[in-house]
Amino acid sequence: MSHLPIRLLARPGETANSVHFQAAFAGLQEQTVADEADPGCAPARLLTGDGQSYDLGNLCAPTAVTWREQRVADLVTHTYAAPGVYEAALHWGDAVGAATAETDGRAMAVTTAAAPAVALFQIKPLPDDPFQRLVKLKVEGLQPGQSVRLDAAAGQVWRLALAEDGGDLLAAEFALTYAKPGLYVATLDLLDDEGFWLSTLAETPLEILELAAAPAEEEAAPSAEAPTPAVAETAAEA
């Protein structure tokens, strides 16, 4: 039985009257041993709104570690017999995600979320420990309900929200620990009030060396790509 939020996304297909359906999963903050053994798998069934349905088999949610690469799962592309507006639904265990599929030639409505500004995303070595880093983070302009998800690789994931006393500035500072040398990538993602991905704010590579002479500092700039807007009429919480 599923216990995680899910959304159904409906994108225009490549042919007339076709719609490509996807499932989107909310970002997890952390993963327990029990969750790793059962990340959330359940039978899935898609109702397209025109009387057709697809049994999709067992659909599994990503873990906290794999969420960045697997937060969206492709389902099916369905071709409707005639142009129109259809109300589709994805049943995943006891969760339901709904979406409006439009096939009348109009672009599906979207809402562009104002992108916060990354004022500081700095990762510095800690003295006498080449396997640790200190991360300092400041994000300005967060909207109410929005949060930032930091994935520092090696299973280190945090979901950070604004303080309850108000304001739109998120500031945080804490240590990262890596078990072995290697190249890693730390990424900041913007999430909406339900934990679903809105855009990638910044990312930076970092190298962990066995030698005491670790790199002086890694600092990221905001992603060069324009933030991807959140789809408005194609999403519903489980």
N, CA and C of each residue as an Amber inpcrd file, in Angstrom:
protein
   714
   0.8530000  -1.1980000   0.0000000   0.0000000   0.0000000   0.0000000
   0.8820000   1.2390000   0.0000000   0.6160000   2.1810000  -0.8650000
   1.4360000   3.3780000  -0.9750000   1.1560000   4.3130000   0.1930000
   2.1870000   5.0510000   0.5900000   2.0300000   6.0120000   1.6790000
   2.6850000   7.3420000   1.3440000   3.0490000   7.5650000   0.0950000
   3.7330000   8.7750000  -0.3220000   2.8580000   9.5980000  -1.2490000
   3.0230000  10.9330000  -1.2290000   2.2650000  11.7690000  -2.1650000
   2.6840000  11.4940000  -3.6030000   1.7320000  11.5750000  -4.5130000
   2.0130000  11.3580000  -5.9270000   1.1820000  12.3340000  -6.7440000
   1.6980000  12.7350000  -7.8950000   0.9710000  13.5890000  -8.8170000
   0.9540000  12.9360000 -10.1920000  -0.1150000  13.2210000 -10.9180000
  -0.2150000  12.7920000 -12.3100000   0.0350000  14.0070000 -13.1880000
   0.9790000  13.8890000 -14.1190000   1.2980000  14.9530000 -15.0610000
   0.8150000  14.5620000 -16.4540000   0.2440000  15.5130000 -17.1620000
  -0.2520000  15.2800000 -18.5220000   0.4240000  16.2690000 -19.4670000
   1.2530000  15.7490000 -20.3580000   1.9780000  16.5800000 -21.3140000
   1.4400000  16.3420000 -22.7190000   1.4730000  17.3510000 -23.5960000
   1.0520000  17.1330000 -24.9840000   1.9160000  16.0670000 -25.6490000
   1.2800000  15.1580000 -26.3740000   2.0150000  14.1230000 -27.0860000
   2.5480000  14.6180000 -28.4160000   3.2350000  13.7350000 -29.1440000
   3.8490000  14.1230000 -30.4050000   2.8750000  14.0400000 -31.5750000
   1.7590000  13.3720000 -31.3970000   0.7840000  13.2490000 -32.4780000
  -0.5300000  13.9020000 -32.0690000  -1.4210000  14.1030000 -33.0460000
  -2.6920000  14.7770000 -32.7750000  -3.5060000  14.0140000 -31.7370000
  -4.0720000  14.7630000 -30.7970000  -4.9570000  14.2210000 -29.7590000
  -4.2600000  13.2540000 -28.7980000  -2.9350000  13.2560000 -28.7690000
  -2.2280000  12.3590000 -27.8570000  -1.7210000  13.1200000 -26.6360000
  -1.6700000  12.4290000 -25.5140000  -1.2010000  12.9980000 -24.2480000
  -0.2430000  12.0000000 -23.6110000   0.8990000  12.5070000 -23.1510000
   1.8800000  11.6570000 -22.4640000   1.7070000  11.8440000 -20.9640000
   1.4810000  10.7370000 -20.2560000   1.2460000  10.7800000 -18.8160000
   2.5090000  10.3690000 -18.0550000   2.7500000  11.0810000 -16.9450000
   3.8680000  10.7930000 -16.0620000   3.4000000  10.8410000 -14.6100000
   4.1150000  10.1340000 -13.7480000   3.8740000  10.1980000 -12.3080000
   5.0180000  10.9660000 -11.6730000   4.6930000  11.9280000 -10.8060000
   5.7120000  12.7050000 -10.0860000   5.6130000  12.3890000  -8.5980000
   6.7750000  12.2430000  -7.9640000   6.8320000  11.9010000  -6.5450000
   7.3960000  13.0720000  -5.7430000   6.9010000  13.2420000  -4.5340000
   7.4070000  14.2910000  -3.6460000   8.7960000  13.9220000  -3.1580000
   9.5840000  14.9520000  -2.8230000  10.9430000  14.7200000  -2.3600000
  10.9850000  14.3070000  -0.9070000  11.6780000  13.2110000  -0.6360000
  11.8410000  12.7340000   0.7280000  13.0110000  13.4510000   1.3890000
  12.9120000  13.6300000   2.6880000  14.0020000  14.2670000   3.4310000
  15.0550000  13.2490000   3.8240000  14.6340000  12.0980000   4.2710000
  15.5850000  11.0900000   4.7080000  14.9880000   9.7140000   4.4710000
  15.8080000   8.6930000   4.5760000  15.3790000   7.3360000   4.2790000
  15.7460000   6.4220000   5.4400000  14.7900000   5.6750000   5.9520000
  15.0760000   4.7090000   6.9940000  15.4290000   3.3690000   6.3740000
  15.9570000   2.4700000   7.1830000  16.2920000   1.1370000   6.6860000
  15.0490000   0.4450000   6.1480000  13.9220000   0.6050000   6.8470000
  12.6720000  -0.0130000   6.3930000  12.2390000   0.5580000   5.0490000
  12.4120000   1.8670000   4.8590000  12.0380000   2.4880000   3.5890000
  12.9200000   2.0030000   2.4570000  14.2130000   1.7830000   2.7130000
  15.0990000   1.2960000   1.6750000  14.6700000  -0.0970000   1.2270000
  14.1940000  -0.9260000   2.1720000  13.7370000  -2.2580000   1.8200000
  12.4160000  -2.2020000   1.0690000  11.5650000  -1.2120000   1.3850000
  10.2770000  -1.0450000   0.7170000  10.0630000   0.4410000   0.4710000
  10.5900000   0.9870000  -0.6410000  10.5210000   2.4270000  -0.8810000
   9.1260000   2.9380000  -1.1780000   8.1380000   2.0710000  -1.2500000
   6.7800000   2.4860000  -1.5700000   6.3610000   1.9610000  -2.9250000
   5.9770000   0.7120000  -2.9810000   5.5520000   0.0750000  -4.2260000
   4.0880000  -0.3430000  -4.1030000   3.3400000  -0.1450000  -5.1730000
   1.9260000  -0.5100000  -5.1680000   1.4480000  -0.6370000  -6.6150000
   0.3790000  -1.4110000  -6.8430000  -0.1940000  -1.4940000  -8.1950000
  -0.7150000  -0.1330000  -8.6360000  -0.5350000   0.1670000  -9.8990000
  -0.9540000   1.4630000 -10.4360000  -1.9100000   1.2570000 -11.6120000
  -2.9300000   2.1230000 -11.6890000  -3.9170000   2.0500000 -12.7680000
  -4.2570000   3.4630000 -13.2080000  -4.1950000   3.6990000 -14.5170000
  -4.4600000   5.0180000 -15.0720000  -5.8130000   5.0320000 -15.7720000
  -6.6650000   5.9690000 -15.3570000  -7.9510000   6.2110000 -16.0200000
  -7.8070000   7.4770000 -16.8420000  -7.9940000   7.3930000 -18.1440000
  -7.6890000   8.5110000 -19.0370000  -8.8190000   9.5220000 -19.1730000
  -9.9990000   9.2140000 -18.6400000 -11.1000000  10.1670000 -18.6850000
 -12.0270000  10.0070000 -19.8730000 -11.7060000   9.1020000 -20.7830000
 -12.5690000   8.8520000 -21.9400000 -13.0970000   7.4220000 -21.9500000
 -13.0670000   6.7970000 -20.7680000 -13.5410000   5.4220000 -20.6640000
 -12.4550000   4.3820000 -20.8040000 -11.2440000   4.7870000 -21.1250000
 -10.1340000   3.8580000 -21.2540000  -9.3350000   3.7970000 -19.9540000
  -8.6270000   2.6960000 -19.7510000  -7.7870000   2.5440000 -18.5660000
  -6.5640000   1.7000000 -18.9130000  -5.5160000   1.8880000 -18.1340000
  -4.2730000   1.1320000 -18.3030000  -3.8620000   0.5590000 -16.9590000
  -3.6470000  -0.7500000 -16.9060000  -3.0520000  -1.3630000 -15.7260000
  -1.5380000  -1.2850000 -15.8870000  -0.8850000  -0.5600000 -14.9970000
   0.5340000  -0.2440000 -15.1460000   1.4480000  -1.1580000 -14.3490000
   0.8800000  -2.1470000 -13.6900000   1.7020000  -3.0390000 -12.8890000
   2.1270000  -2.3920000 -11.5790000   3.2420000  -2.8550000 -11.0330000
   3.7200000  -2.3670000  -9.7460000   4.5840000  -1.1270000  -9.9620000
   4.1680000  -0.0090000  -9.4120000   4.9070000   1.2460000  -9.5380000
   5.5990000   1.5370000  -8.2100000   6.9190000   1.7730000  -8.2660000
   7.7000000   2.0120000  -7.0480000   8.2030000   3.4440000  -7.0020000
   8.0810000   4.0500000  -5.8470000   8.5910000   5.4040000  -5.6480000
  10.1070000   5.3670000  -5.4910000  10.7800000   6.4630000  -5.8020000
  12.2340000   6.5150000  -5.5670000  12.5380000   6.6160000  -4.0840000
  13.7640000   6.2930000  -3.7110000  14.2220000   6.5080000  -2.3410000
  14.7370000   7.9410000  -2.2290000  15.0890000   8.3510000  -1.0230000
  15.6520000   9.6900000  -0.8420000  16.9320000   9.8610000  -1.6530000
  17.7010000   8.7860000  -1.7960000  18.9700000   8.8580000  -2.5180000
  18.7590000   8.9370000  -4.0270000  17.7460000   8.2500000  -4.5470000
  17.5450000   8.1930000  -5.9990000  16.5130000   9.2030000  -6.5040000
  15.9430000  10.0240000  -5.6120000  14.8490000  10.9060000  -6.0030000
  15.2310000  11.8840000  -7.1050000  16.4240000  12.4430000  -7.0700000
  16.7830000  13.4600000  -8.0680000  16.7190000  12.8940000  -9.4920000
  17.1140000  11.6470000  -9.6940000  17.0960000  11.0470000 -11.0210000
  15.7780000  10.3610000 -11.3410000  14.9990000  10.0260000 -10.3200000
  13.8060000   9.2110000 -10.5450000  12.5310000   9.8570000  -9.9930000
  12.5250000  11.1830000  -9.8440000  11.3480000  11.8360000  -9.2570000
  10.1490000  11.8340000 -10.1910000  10.3660000  11.6120000 -11.4940000
   9.2880000  11.5270000 -12.4660000   9.4060000  10.2040000 -13.2140000
   8.2920000   9.4710000 -13.2990000   8.2690000   8.1830000 -13.9980000
   7.3350000   8.2780000 -15.2050000   7.8070000   7.8760000 -16.3650000
   6.9710000   7.8310000 -17.5650000   5.9590000   6.6950000 -17.4410000
   4.7170000   6.9700000 -17.7930000   3.6640000   5.9620000 -17.7250000
   3.2800000   5.4880000 -19.1250000   2.3670000   6.1900000 -19.7830000
   1.9270000   5.8070000 -21.1280000   1.6170000   7.0680000 -21.9300000
   1.5630000   6.9160000 -23.2430000   1.0320000   7.9500000 -24.1260000
  -0.3040000   7.4570000 -24.6620000  -1.3410000   8.2380000 -24.4470000
  -2.6990000   7.8460000 -24.8430000  -3.2040000   8.7890000 -25.9220000
  -3.8360000   8.2070000 -26.9470000  -4.4220000   9.0040000 -28.0240000
  -5.9400000   8.9990000 -27.8810000  -6.5110000  10.1940000 -27.7550000
  -7.9560000  10.3310000 -27.6170000  -8.6150000  10.3270000 -28.9970000
  -9.8470000   9.8510000 -29.0330000 -10.5660000   9.7330000 -30.3050000
 -10.9400000  11.0840000 -30.8760000 -11.1170000  12.0700000 -30.0220000
 -11.5350000  13.3920000 -30.4820000 -10.9070000  14.4600000 -29.6070000
 -10.7180000  15.6690000 -30.1210000 -10.1980000  16.7630000 -29.2940000
 -11.1400000  17.0440000 -28.1310000 -10.5800000  17.5540000 -27.0420000
 -11.4090000  17.8770000 -25.8910000 -10.5860000  18.0290000 -24.6400000
 -11.2790000  18.1780000 -23.5390000 -10.6550000  18.2840000 -22.2240000
 -11.1140000  17.0890000 -21.4060000 -10.1620000  16.3100000 -20.8950000
 -10.4760000  15.0660000 -20.2020000  -9.8740000  15.0930000 -18.7980000
 -10.5930000  14.5300000 -17.8500000 -10.1190000  14.4470000 -16.4730000
  -9.5660000  13.0480000 -16.2320000  -8.2400000  12.9480000 -16.1440000
  -7.5690000  11.6630000 -15.9480000  -7.2290000  11.4780000 -14.4780000
  -7.0150000  10.2330000 -14.0780000  -6.6850000   9.9360000 -12.6830000
  -5.7410000   8.7410000 -12.6200000  -4.7700000   8.8310000 -11.7390000
  -3.8320000   7.7390000 -11.4930000  -4.1010000   7.1780000 -10.1020000
  -4.4660000   5.9120000 -10.0310000  -4.6710000   5.2170000  -8.7570000
  -3.4130000   4.4120000  -8.4540000  -2.7860000   4.7470000  -7.3300000
  -1.5300000   4.0920000  -6.9220000  -1.6940000   3.6400000  -5.4790000
  -2.0090000   2.3690000  -5.2920000  -2.3460000   1.9000000  -3.9560000
  -3.5490000   2.6620000  -3.4510000  -3.4330000   3.3110000  -2.2970000
  -4.5360000   4.1020000  -1.7530000  -4.3950000   5.5830000  -2.0910000
  -3.4470000   5.9440000  -2.9470000  -3.2500000   7.3340000  -3.3530000
  -3.8530000   7.5530000  -4.7370000  -4.3100000   8.7750000  -4.9670000
  -4.8930000   9.1340000  -6.2610000  -4.3090000  10.4710000  -6.6990000
  -3.8180000  10.5170000  -7.9260000  -3.3580000  11.7600000  -8.5220000
  -4.2200000  12.0710000  -9.7260000  -4.6880000  13.3090000  -9.8510000
  -5.5700000  13.7000000 -10.9520000  -4.8590000  14.6850000 -11.8640000
  -5.3170000  14.7280000 -13.1230000  -4.7500000  15.6700000 -14.0820000
  -5.7830000  15.9860000 -15.1470000  -5.7230000  17.2080000 -15.6670000
  -6.5670000  17.6120000 -16.7880000  -5.7720000  17.4790000 -18.0750000
  -6.2630000  16.6760000 -19.0000000  -5.6010000  16.4610000 -20.2840000
  -6.3740000  17.2000000 -21.3690000  -5.7100000  18.1340000 -22.0420000
  -6.3410000  18.9120000 -23.1050000  -5.7970000  18.4760000 -24.4660000
  -6.6990000  18.1880000 -25.3960000  -6.2800000  17.7440000 -26.7240000
  -6.9500000  18.5610000 -27.8160000  -7.3320000  19.7930000 -27.5040000
  -8.0290000  20.6180000 -28.4870000  -7.1180000  21.6530000 -29.1380000
  -5.7990000  21.4250000 -29.0370000  -4.8550000  22.2960000 -29.7040000
  -4.3640000  23.4540000 -28.8610000  -4.9300000  23.6810000 -27.6900000
  -4.4840000  24.7640000 -26.8260000  -3.3720000  24.2760000 -25.9060000
  -2.4710000  25.1750000 -25.5790000  -1.4020000  24.8180000 -24.6510000
  -1.9820000  24.6250000 -23.2560000  -1.4820000  23.6150000 -22.5400000
  -1.9500000  23.3800000 -21.1860000  -1.5000000  24.5190000 -20.2810000
  -2.3870000  24.9590000 -19.4140000  -2.1000000  26.1200000 -18.5690000
  -0.9910000  25.7970000 -17.5870000  -0.0890000  26.7410000 -17.3950000
   0.9970000  26.5820000 -16.4360000   1.0920000  27.8390000 -15.5900000
   1.6450000  27.6850000 -14.4250000   1.9050000  28.8100000 -13.5450000
   3.4050000  28.8720000 -13.2940000   4.0190000  30.0130000 -13.5340000
   5.4500000  30.1640000 -13.3230000   5.7100000  30.5960000 -11.8850000
   6.4480000  29.7810000 -11.1770000   6.7830000  30.1150000  -9.7860000
   7.9760000  31.0560000  -9.7710000   7.8810000  32.1280000  -8.9800000
   8.9930000  33.0630000  -8.8570000  10.1830000  32.3370000  -8.2370000
  11.3330000  32.4290000  -8.9020000  12.5100000  31.6960000  -8.4500000
  13.2210000  32.4540000  -7.3350000  13.5040000  31.8230000  -6.2010000
  14.2960000  32.4700000  -5.1510000  15.7310000  32.6970000  -5.6370000
  16.4640000  33.5320000  -4.9370000  17.8550000  33.8160000  -5.2650000
  18.7720000  33.1100000  -4.2690000  19.7890000  32.4280000  -4.7890000
  20.7770000  31.7780000  -3.9410000  21.8590000  32.8060000  -3.6100000
  21.7810000  33.3760000  -2.4090000  22.7420000  34.3920000  -2.0020000
  24.0770000  33.7800000  -1.5900000  24.0410000  32.5270000  -1.0870000
  25.2710000  31.8620000  -0.6520000  25.0740000  30.3660000  -0.7050000
  25.9890000  29.6810000  -1.3490000  26.0350000  28.2160000  -1.3540000
  27.5060000  27.8530000  -1.3600000  28.0720000  27.7020000  -0.1780000
  29.5080000  27.5620000   0.0050000  29.8080000  26.2770000   0.7670000
  30.7870000  25.5400000   0.2750000  31.2100000  24.2980000   0.9240000
  32.7070000  24.3750000   1.1530000  33.1150000  24.3810000   2.4370000
  34.5150000  24.5960000   2.8010000  35.0560000  23.4020000   3.5860000
  36.3380000  23.1130000   3.4460000  36.9440000  22.0320000   4.2470000
  36.9520000  22.3810000   5.7300000  36.9170000  21.3390000   6.5480000
  37.0860000  21.5130000   7.9890000  38.5300000  21.1860000   8.3610000
  39.1190000  21.9220000   9.2820000  40.5190000  21.6840000   9.6410000
  40.7560000  20.2630000  10.1550000  41.8420000  19.6650000   9.6850000
  42.3090000  18.3740000  10.1960000  41.3960000  17.2040000   9.8530000
  40.4360000  17.3820000   8.9630000  39.5800000  16.2560000   8.5740000
  39.2230000  16.3940000   7.0990000  39.9640000  15.7140000   6.2220000
  39.7010000  15.8340000   4.7800000  38.3950000  15.2010000   4.3380000
  37.7380000  14.4500000   5.2220000  36.4890000  13.7870000   4.8620000
  35.2550000  14.5770000   5.3000000  35.4620000  15.7750000   5.8230000
  34.3370000  16.6050000   6.2340000  34.3620000  17.9430000   5.4990000
  33.1530000  18.4900000   5.3120000  33.0000000  19.8110000   4.7190000
  31.9520000  20.5740000   5.5200000  32.0970000  21.8940000   5.5470000
  31.1160000  22.7730000   6.1880000  30.3370000  23.4780000   5.0880000
  29.0250000  23.3160000   5.0930000  28.1900000  23.9660000   4.0930000
  27.4940000  25.1630000   4.7210000  27.5430000  26.2860000   4.0040000
  26.8350000  27.5010000   4.4080000  25.8740000  27.8680000   3.2910000
  24.6250000  28.1180000   3.6810000  23.5730000  28.2830000   2.6900000
  22.6830000  29.4570000   3.0490000  22.4030000  30.3160000   2.0540000
  21.4160000  31.3830000   2.2040000  20.6040000  31.4700000   0.9160000
  19.2800000  31.3890000   1.0570000  18.3730000  31.4980000  -0.0850000
  17.3540000  32.5840000   0.2320000  17.2230000  33.5520000  -0.6640000
  16.3210000  34.6800000  -0.4610000  15.1130000  34.5820000  -1.3830000
  13.9650000  35.0560000  -0.8920000  12.7850000  35.1520000  -1.7400000
  11.9400000  33.9000000  -1.8000000  12.0360000  33.0230000  -0.8120000
  11.1720000  31.8400000  -0.7830000   9.7180000  32.2580000  -0.5660000
   8.8110000  31.6260000  -1.2930000   7.3930000  31.8720000  -1.1170000
   6.8660000  31.0310000   0.0470000   5.7540000  31.4470000   0.6660000
   5.1840000  30.6550000   1.7650000   4.9370000  29.2060000   1.3450000
   5.4020000  28.2950000   2.1620000   5.2220000  26.8720000   1.8920000
   6.3570000  26.2470000   1.1190000   7.1310000  27.0390000   0.3960000
   8.2360000  26.4760000  -0.3690000   9.3640000  26.0400000   0.5530000
  10.1650000  25.0790000   0.0980000  11.3210000  24.6120000   0.8500000
  12.4620000  24.3280000  -0.1130000  13.6340000  24.1320000   0.4520000
  14.8290000  23.8270000  -0.3380000  15.3280000  22.4560000   0.0750000
  15.6470000  21.6310000  -0.9090000  16.1630000  20.2920000  -0.6570000
  17.6360000  20.2480000  -1.0520000  18.4950000  19.9820000  -0.0890000
  19.9240000  19.8440000  -0.3430000  20.2760000  18.3720000  -0.4130000
  20.7910000  17.9600000  -1.5630000  21.3160000  16.6070000  -1.7380000
  22.8250000  16.7420000  -1.8820000  23.5570000  16.3810000  -0.8310000
  25.0120000  16.5190000  -0.8200000  25.7190000  15.2390000  -1.2170000
  24.9800000  14.2810000  -1.7930000  25.5170000  12.9910000  -2.2340000
  25.9260000  12.1440000  -1.0360000  26.2920000  10.9000000  -1.3140000
  26.6890000   9.9480000  -0.2770000  25.5780000   9.7530000   0.7520000
  24.3100000   9.8470000   0.3100000  23.1680000   9.6180000   1.1880000
  22.8320000  10.7650000   2.1110000  23.4150000  11.9380000   1.9030000
  23.1770000  13.0890000   2.7740000  22.1480000  14.0170000   2.1370000
  20.9350000  13.9960000   2.7020000  19.8080000  14.7390000   2.1480000
  19.1160000  15.5150000   3.2620000  18.8390000  16.7910000   2.9870000
  18.1030000  17.6240000   3.9340000  17.0210000  18.3870000   3.1810000
  15.8820000  18.5720000   3.8320000  14.8350000  19.4480000   3.3220000
  14.6800000  20.5930000   4.3170000  14.9390000  21.8140000   3.8570000
  15.0170000  22.9810000   4.7320000  13.8870000  23.9510000   4.4130000
  13.2360000  24.4700000   5.4510000  12.1190000  25.3950000   5.2830000
  12.3800000  26.6710000   6.0630000  11.5500000  27.6780000   5.8110000
  11.6750000  28.9490000   6.5010000  11.3400000  28.8080000   7.9820000
  11.9070000  29.6920000   8.7790000  11.5800000  29.7170000  10.2040000
  10.1460000  30.1730000  10.3860000   9.5470000  29.7630000  11.4960000
   8.1460000  30.0750000  11.7500000   7.9070000  31.5530000  12.0300000
   8.9530000  32.3020000  12.3330000   8.7630000  33.7150000  12.6620000
   8.6310000  34.5960000  11.4210000   8.5410000  33.9700000  10.2460000
   8.2820000  34.7270000   9.0290000   9.5470000  35.1110000   8.2940000
   9.3860000  35.9790000   7.2800000  10.5110000  36.3610000   6.4510000
  10.6700000  35.4160000   5.2770000  11.4930000  35.8270000   4.2960000
  11.6790000  34.9940000   3.1110000  13.1300000  34.5590000   2.9500000
  13.9500000  34.6730000   4.0180000  15.3530000  34.2820000   3.9740000
  15.5640000  32.9700000   4.7090000  16.1310000  32.0070000   4.0060000
  16.4940000  30.7270000   4.6030000  18.0080000  30.6880000   4.7590000
  18.4800000  30.4710000   5.9820000  19.9070000  30.3890000   6.2580000
  20.1930000  29.1240000   7.0530000  21.2610000  28.4270000   6.6750000
  21.6110000  27.1850000   7.3670000  23.1140000  26.9680000   7.2900000
  23.6320000  26.2500000   8.2720000  25.0550000  25.9120000   8.3190000
  25.2080000  24.5860000   9.0590000  25.8610000  23.6130000   8.4360000
  26.0670000  22.3240000   9.0830000  27.1780000  21.5720000   8.3650000
  27.6100000  20.4680000   8.9700000  28.7430000  19.7090000   8.4590000
  28.2840000  18.5510000   7.5770000  29.1050000  18.2410000   6.5720000
  28.9170000  17.0760000   5.7220000  30.0440000  16.1000000   6.0030000
  29.7380000  14.8050000   5.9460000  30.7450000  13.7790000   6.1940000
  30.7270000  12.7600000   5.0650000  31.8970000  12.4510000   4.5290000
  32.0300000  11.4920000   3.4360000  32.9090000  10.3350000   3.8890000
  32.4970000   9.1270000   3.5370000  33.1870000   7.9390000   4.0270000
  34.4550000   7.6220000   3.2450000  34.5450000   8.1010000   2.0070000
  35.7070000   7.7640000   1.1910000  35.9950000   8.8840000   0.1920000
  37.2110000   8.9200000  -0.3250000  37.5490000   9.9450000  -1.3120000
  36.7340000   9.7580000  -2.5910000  36.5900000  10.8480000  -3.3350000
  35.8730000  10.7740000  -4.6020000  35.3430000  12.1230000  -5.0290000
  34.7330000  12.1350000  -6.2050000  34.0940000  13.3240000  -6.7340000
  32.5970000  13.2450000  -6.4550000  32.0320000  14.2910000  -5.8890000
  30.6250000  14.3330000  -5.5330000  30.0030000  15.6230000  -6.0960000
  28.6770000  15.6560000  -6.1360000  27.9550000  16.8470000  -6.5680000
  26.8960000  17.1690000  -5.5200000  26.8950000  18.4010000  -5.0380000
  25.8720000  18.8710000  -4.1070000  24.8790000  19.7350000  -4.8750000
  23.5850000  19.4850000  -4.6570000  22.5420000  20.1410000  -5.4480000
  21.4710000  20.7290000  -4.5500000  21.0080000  21.9360000  -4.9150000
  19.8830000  22.5830000  -4.2510000  18.6790000  22.5570000  -5.1800000
  17.5760000  21.9690000  -4.7220000  16.3340000  21.9400000  -5.4880000
  15.2560000  22.7100000  -4.7380000  14.4220000  23.4070000  -5.4790000
  13.2850000  24.1330000  -4.9110000  12.0500000  23.2410000  -4.9530000
  11.3600000  23.1200000  -3.8030000  10.1560000  22.3030000  -3.7050000
   8.9590000  23.1830000  -3.3760000   7.7780000  22.7520000  -3.8180000
   6.5680000  23.5090000  -3.4910000   6.0510000  23.1220000  -2.1160000
   4.8630000  23.5940000  -1.7580000   4.3470000  23.3790000  -0.4080000
   3.9570000  21.9360000  -0.1360000   3.9330000  21.0990000  -1.1770000
   3.6290000  19.6830000  -0.9950000   4.8520000  18.7990000  -1.1800000
   6.0070000  19.4170000  -1.3890000   7.2380000  18.6520000  -1.5090000
   7.6010000  18.2270000  -2.9110000   6.9110000  18.7720000  -3.9280000
   7.2090000  18.3990000  -5.3060000   8.1940000  19.3950000  -5.9330000
   9.0170000  18.8930000  -6.8450000  10.0890000  19.6710000  -7.4690000
   9.5420000  20.8040000  -8.3190000  10.1370000  21.9940000  -8.1530000
   9.8230000  23.1400000  -8.9930000  10.9740000  23.4850000  -9.9300000
  12.1890000  23.5390000  -9.3900000  13.3540000  23.8770000 -10.2090000
  14.6270000  23.5400000  -9.4440000  15.7380000  23.5070000 -10.1660000
  17.0540000  23.3560000  -9.5640000  17.6690000  24.7340000  -9.4130000
  18.0100000  25.0960000  -8.1860000  18.5330000  26.4340000  -7.9080000
  20.0320000  26.5370000  -8.1310000  20.7840000  25.5150000  -7.7350000
  22.2390000  25.5660000  -7.8530000  22.8050000  24.1720000  -7.6420000
  24.0100000  23.9700000  -8.1590000  24.7290000  22.7280000  -7.8890000
  26.2300000  23.0100000  -8.0030000  26.9980000  22.2300000  -7.2460000
  28.4410000  22.4110000  -7.2620000  29.1380000  21.0730000  -7.0680000
  30.2050000  20.8200000  -7.8220000  30.9960000  19.6100000  -7.5920000
  31.9410000  19.8210000  -6.4160000  32.2830000  18.7560000  -5.7310000
  33.3010000  18.8380000  -4.6980000  34.1090000  17.5570000  -4.6930000
  35.3690000  17.6790000  -4.3680000  36.2860000  16.5440000  -4.3800000
  36.7770000  16.2720000  -2.9690000  36.6530000  15.0190000  -2.5470000
  37.1300000  14.5970000  -1.2380000  38.4540000  13.8670000  -1.4480000
  39.5060000  14.3870000  -0.8140000  40.8430000  13.8190000  -0.9430000
  41.2710000  13.1740000   0.3600000  42.1030000  12.1540000   0.2460000
  42.6390000  11.5290000   1.4470000  43.7000000  12.3980000   2.0910000
  44.3580000  13.2100000   1.2960000  45.4200000  14.0560000   1.8160000
  44.8510000  15.1670000   2.6780000  45.6290000  15.6560000   3.5880000
  45.1750000  16.7380000   4.4520000  44.9850000  18.0240000   3.6630000
  45.7090000  18.1490000   2.5630000  45.5920000  19.3630000   1.7520000
  44.3730000  19.2710000   0.8580000  43.2100000  19.5090000   1.4310000
  41.9550000  19.4670000   0.6860000  41.7960000  20.7580000  -0.0980000
  40.8990000  20.7790000  -1.0900000  40.6590000  22.0170000  -1.8520000
  40.2560000  23.1540000  -0.9320000  40.6150000  24.3760000  -1.3060000
  40.3740000  25.5230000  -0.4300000  38.9020000  25.7900000  -0.2310000
  38.1080000  25.7270000  -1.3030000  36.7000000  26.1020000  -1.1680000
  35.9630000  25.7780000  -2.4520000  34.7180000  25.3480000  -2.3060000
  33.8580000  25.1830000  -3.4650000  32.6490000  26.0720000  -3.2810000
  32.3170000  26.8320000  -4.3020000  31.1660000  27.7110000  -4.2180000
  30.3790000  27.6210000  -5.5030000  29.0560000  27.5110000  -5.3890000
  28.2220000  27.3030000  -6.5620000  27.5400000  28.5810000  -6.9650000
  27.3140000  28.6870000  -8.2550000  26.4600000  29.7440000  -8.7910000
  25.1120000  29.1450000  -9.1230000  24.0510000  29.9590000  -9.1640000
  22.7390000  29.4290000  -9.5520000  22.8030000  28.7520000 -10.9050000
  21.9620000  27.7620000 -11.0930000  21.9400000  27.0220000 -12.3430000
  21.7020000  27.9550000 -13.5130000  22.4400000  27.6880000 -14.6210000
  22.2950000  28.5240000 -15.8050000  20.9730000  28.2950000 -16.5000000
  20.3850000  27.1550000 -16.2710000  19.1170000  26.8590000 -16.9120000
  17.9940000  27.6120000 -16.2180000  17.0260000  28.0340000 -16.9910000
  15.8690000  28.7100000 -16.4150000  15.0770000  27.7290000 -15.5820000
  14.5830000  28.1450000 -14.4010000  13.7820000  27.2440000 -13.5660000
  12.5860000  26.7200000 -14.3350000  12.3120000  25.4240000 -14.1660000
  11.1750000  24.8070000 -14.8160000   9.9060000  25.1490000 -14.0600000
   8.8790000  25.7050000 -14.7260000   7.6580000  26.0740000 -14.0080000
   6.9180000  24.8670000 -13.4810000   6.1950000  25.0640000 -12.4070000
   5.3620000  24.0080000 -11.8550000   4.0960000  23.9090000 -12.6870000
   3.6850000  22.6810000 -13.0360000   2.4620000  22.5010000 -13.8090000
   1.2650000  22.6730000 -12.9100000   0.3610000  23.5780000 -13.2820000
  -0.7320000  23.9570000 -12.3860000  -1.8930000  23.0060000 -12.4370000
  -2.4700000  22.7880000 -13.6170000  -3.7270000  22.0720000 -13.6840000
  -3.5480000  20.5810000 -13.8930000  -2.2870000  20.1140000 -13.7930000
  -2.0780000  18.6900000 -14.0110000  -1.6160000  17.9820000 -12.7610000
  -1.7880000  18.6210000 -11.5920000  -1.2500000  18.0160000 -10.3870000
  -2.2670000  18.0280000  -9.2770000  -2.2450000  16.9470000  -8.4600000
  -3.0890000  16.8690000  -7.2740000  -2.3860000  16.0090000  -6.2560000
  -2.5090000  16.3740000  -5.0110000  -1.8540000  15.5970000  -3.9570000
  -2.5710000  14.2830000  -3.7550000  -1.7490000  13.2810000  -3.3910000
  -2.3500000  11.9960000  -3.0640000  -3.2740000  12.1490000  -1.8900000
